[in-house]
């Protein structure tokens, strides 16, 4: 469906800009044109892009493109205290920059991106694998709907958004897997492949129980109101429990994904298999996600294997 029907409050720029015509246009022209013609991806990712661009539109909409520089984007992003991790800051930067790149090609309404350039941020604290004791603490302080979310992420190592986007039509009982055709890396792959989340037997039993007793919404994991979970609601729920129980801030839902990577490495699973299980497009990503600082038992076992 054409995006202009999804965003009735946005209208595209009325006239394309000629070459060198950036000075006659403002930020609002570009963002509105992009939102009317935005390429579609995962629903939650698209909603987050729209949210970020609307925030940028509120603060920079009237500014002419000729007066915009990369430093303005950097200062704007760093001026939001809620955006702290390096991953989040980079994601926000890429969202804004890609909007103006799209206005160059394929839209052709501007000739250059005023916010293009190297924008680097200080690295935030790295996420840490979640220890079993903390995981049990989260479970004890969670409602049943949220306990299922935590268990699913722990036993699969999937991204929280993959859990949230899973529908009953994606559940392949014979293969014991969730098969997602629209996912985080589907648009960046040369040949789009579905994301297959392999299910532990515990999760297969959980899903079969949910299908018998759950609400008929088509969504596998729903909150207490019968709605789909989102990254923000998962983070909010974890924050409430964390503050109540005094849990360190670095322990997030992604800590369960980090834990799955670490456990796989320590138990001798090769990196290519881990990358497939985690849904990583590049094995370098898998290597970056493995936090093993201070843990040497698996290395000692490797030395024993080498030297007998």
N, C-alpha and C positions, 0 to 999 in steps of 0.2 A: 504493500500500500504506500502511496506517496505520502511523505512525512508532513506535507502541508495540511493534510486532513487530520493528522494526529496532534498538530499544534495550531489550533485555530487562532490563538492569541499572537502568533508570530506571522509576519508577512515578509517575504524575501525582498532584497533590494530591488527597487523598481528598474534601475538601469545598470548594466554591467559597466565597470570602470574601464576606461581606455588605459593603454600602457602609460605608466608614470602618473596615473590619476589618483594614487592613494590619498593624497592630501584632501581630496574633495569628499572622502568617505569617512565615516566614523566607525567605532567599534561595533555599535549596534547593528549597522547594515550587515556586517560580516557574520555576526553571531546569529541573527535572524535568518539570513540566507542559509547558513549551515544547518540550523535546526529544521528548516523546511526540506532539506535535501540530505539529511544525515543518513549514512549507511547504517543498517540495522545489524545488531549482534545479539548477545545475551540480554534479556529484558532488564535485569538488575544493573548490568554495566551501562546500558543505554540510559536508564533512569538516573544513574549517578553522573553521567556526562551532562545530561540536561540540567541537573541541580547545580553543578559546578559552573557551567556556562551562564546560567541565570544569575548566579552570585556575581560573576565577573561583569555581566551586563549591567547589573545595578550600580556597580562602582565605576565602570569605565565606558558605559554606553555612549555618552555624549562626546567622548574624547576623539579628536580627529586622528586618523591613522598616522599622519605625518608627525604627530607629536608623541607617538608611542615608541618606547624602547624596551629591550629585554629586561633592563633593571627594574622597570615599573612592574612587570609581571613577577619578578623575583621578590620585590618588596611586598607586593600584594599577597603572595602566597605565605611569606614568612610573617605577615601581619595577622594571620589567623591562628590563634593559640591552640585550637582543636587539632590542627594538622601538625603532627610532631615527628612521626617516623619518616626515615628517608624514603621508604617505599611510597608513603602517602604524598609527600612533597613532590616526588618525581612523577607520580601518576597525575597530580593536578597540573603540573607544568605541561606534561604531554597532552593532556586533554585540551588545554587552551591553545597550545601551539598547533596541534593537528587541525583544529577548527579553521585557523587562518591558512594553513597549508591547503586545506580542501577548497578554500575560496580562490586560491591560485589555480589549482588543478584538481578536479575537473571544472569547477564553476567558472573560472576565468573572470572574476569580478574585481580582483586586485592583481598587481604585478609582483608584489613581494610581501613577505610576512614580517610585520613590524616587531614581532616578539621573538623572531628566530635568533638563535645564538646559544652559546654554551652557558647554561644556568646550572650552577652546582649548589648543593646544599650540604650543610654539616650532617654527618651521619648520626642518626638517632640510635638509641640503644637497640641492640640485636634481640630479636625474640628468642626465648629459651625453650628447650624441650620441657614439657610439663611432667613433673615427677608424679609417681603413682599416688603418693600421699595427698598432693594437691588435687589430683583428679578426683579422688574419693571425697575430698572436702567439698569440691564443687557439686558432686552428685548428691551428697547429703543435704545440701542447701538449695536444691533445684526442684522445681515442679516436674511431674512426670513428662510433660511435653518437652521440656528442656533437657531432661536426662537422656531422652532418646537422641536428641541432637548431639550431645556430647559423646555418647557411646558410638554413634555412627561415625563421627569424625575420628575418634580414637582408633577404631578397628579398621578403617579404610585408609586413613591418612589423606582423605580428600580435602579439597578447598571448601570452606564453609559455604561459599556460593553454589558449589556443585550439589551439596546436600540440599540447600534451599530450593534449587531449581528442579529437583528430581520429581517427576510425576509418575503415576502408576503405569503409564504407557511406556516408561523407560525401564521398568523392572523386567529383566529376563530371568525367570525362575530356573529355566533349564541350565543356563550358563552361570547362574548364581552371580549376577552382575547387574549394575545399573548402567545403561548405555545412553549417554547424552550426545545428541547430534549437534546441538548449539552449546558451545562452552568457551572458556577463556581463550584458548589458542586456536579455535577453529578457523578464524579469519586470517591468522598469520601463517598457517600451514600452506605449503605449495599445493599439496593435495589434501583437502580437508578430510580428516579422519574422526570418527566419533571418539569421545572420551569414555573409556570403559572402566568403571569402578568395581573392582572385584570385592565380593562380599564374603566375610567370615561366616561360618555356620551360625554363630550367635545372631548375626544380623539377618540372615535368611529367615530364621525363626521369628525374629522381631517383626520383619516386614509381613510375613504371613499372618501374624497375629493382628497387626495394624489393618491389614486388608479385610480381615473378618470383623473387627470391632471398631475401626476408625470411621471418621466422617466421610461421606461420599462427595469429596470435593475434587478428586482427581490429583490432588497434591499429596505426596507421601508424608512429609513432615509438616504439621501445622501447629500453630501456637494455640493458646487457650481460647482464642476467638475464632479459630478455624481458618486463619489466614496463613499465607506463606511466610516463612521466616526470611529476614534480610540480614545482611552483614551488620547494619546499624543496630537492629533489635538484638542480635546475638551479642554484640559488644556492650550494649546497654545492660543486658541481663548479667553478663559477666562482671561488669563494673559494680553493679549493686552487690553481688555476692562477694566480690573482692574487697570492697570497702567494709562490708559487714564482718568479714572474717579476717581482715588484715593481710590479705594475700598480696605479694609483690606485684607491681604494675606490669612487669615484663611477661607475666604469665597470662597469655591470651589464648583464644581459640586456635590460633595458628600454632601455639605451642604443642598441641596434640598432633599436628601435621609434622612439626619438627621431631617430635618424639618417635613417630612412625619411621621417619628416615633414619634416625640414630639407631633405633632398635634393629632395623634391617641391616645396617652396616656392621653393627657389633655381632650379629648372628651370621655374618658371612655371605649375605645376599649381594650379588655383583651389582655394580652401579647401573648397568644398562637395564637390569630388571627393576631396580628401584625407580629409575626414571620412568619406565613404563607404568609402574603402579601409581606413581605420583602424578602422572600426566604432564611431565616435563618435556618440552619440545627439544631442549638441548641438554645433554648430559652435564654441561658446565653448571647449569642451574642446580642440578642435583648435588653436585659437589659443594656449591655455595650454601645449600640449605642444611648440610650436615654439620651440626654443632657438637664437636666431640672434645672440647677443651677440658683437660683434666681427667679424661677417662682413658686409661691405658690397657685395660684388661684385654680388649680385642687385639691390640698390638702385640701384647705378650703371647697370645695364642698364635698369632701369625708368625712370630719368631720361632716358636716351638715347631710349627709346621715346616718352616724353612730348614731348620737345623736338626730336626728329628728329636 
